Amino acid sequence: MTRWVPIRYRDFWDVPRIFLTNYENKLFLFDCPFDDEVEDYPRHYKVYVLPDLAEEVLAGSWAELSTLATQYLGEVPIEKVRFDATKRREIDTAVIGELTEKLTPAADPL
């Protein structure tokens, strides 16, 4: 059964290049910044867990949001993230479930 969660995103090129979503009371950041060396976007997201953030923080630039992370979960190929038809409203939670099921209490923080 597919479960969908809403996303908030910035920077869209084929897909959102940076987005946030809440899942099971945790805030997740999926980040895919432009790579100046290869002059293209990577084919994966780096995924982080963030603390609760004030709206003032989210109103500004998201370029450095990953520096606020409490945990780095790893990389996910973009094609593994299933978006709604618009690619702008929701994602399937399966990809988050896969990332978090591998976590243990002793998982490495940043």
ABEGO torsion letter per residue (X at the ends): XBBBBBBBBBEBBGBBABBBBBBGGBBBBBBBBBBAAAGBBBABBBBBBBBBBBAAAAABBAAAAAAABABBAEBBBAAABBBBAAGAABBBAAAAAAAAAABBAABBBX
